[in-house]
Amino acid sequence: MAIKLSDDTTKRLVTSIKRYVAENLDQAIGELKAGLFLEFALKEIGPSVYNHAIAEARDFFEARVGDLEGACFEREFAYWQQPPSRKPK
């Protein structure tokens, strides 16, 4: 599944990449280079991050579903199994 970003998100990421390169690599790059790097990152790195996030979400929900019976269980047909109540004398 290709990762699709909105135009606004893409613009903000390109701006962030340009700033990162300027501040950390002491180089100025243009929109084209920053956009190409973003495209590379989305194609090469994005799927690994995406798959990891999906695996964490799956684990989270499986843990909650696994405990569903303990958290949401009510014993059936329990009325007659209650100890008899004592009537006051």
N, C-alpha and C positions, 0 to 999 in steps of 0.2 A: 504494500500500500504506500503510495507516494505521499509524502507529507506536504500538504497544501497550507500556505499561509496567506492571510489577508494582505492586501496591498499596504495597509498601514503598518502591519507587523513587519513586513519585508523592509519597508523604508526605515523603520526604527532599528531593525537589526543591522542593516547596512550602515547606518549612522554609528551604531555601537561598534561595529567591526572597524570602521575607519578610525574611531577614537582610540580603540584598543591598540591598533597598530601604531598610531601616532605616539601614544603615551608609553607603550612598552617596547616598541621596536625602533622608536625614533625615526619613523618613515611616514611619509604621507602617501596615501593611496586614494585613488578616485572611486567613484561610484561603481564603475565597471569591475575593477579588481575586487572590491568588497562584495559586490553581487555574485561574482564567480566563486569567491570563497564561500559565501553563504550557500550557494547551490551545491558546492562540493560537500560542505558539512551536512546539509540536509540529506544528500544521497548516501554519503559514506558513514557518517556518525549518527545521523538521525534515527535510522532503523534500530540500532543497538539501544539507544536511549528509550525509544518508543517501546521496544520489546521488554526492556527491563521494567518500565513503568507499568505495562500491562501485566507482567508477571507479579509485581508487587500488589497491584489491585486485585488480581485473582487470588493471591494468598490471603489478602485481607478479607475478602468476601467469603472464601472457603472457611476461614477460621470462624467467622461469624455464623455461617450456615452450620458448621460442625457443632457449634454450641447452641444451636437453635432449640433443640429438644430440651436441653437443660434449662435454658432461659425461658422457654415458652411452653412448658409442659404442665398440664393439669391432669391429675389422676382421675380416671373415669370410674363411674359406678361406686363412688366412695361414701355415699350417704349411709348405707347399711353397715359399713365397716367402721363407723365412728363408735367410740366407746359410749355406752349408754349414759345419758346425762342423769345426774342425781337431782331428784326433786326435793325441794326444801320441806322439812317436816313442820 
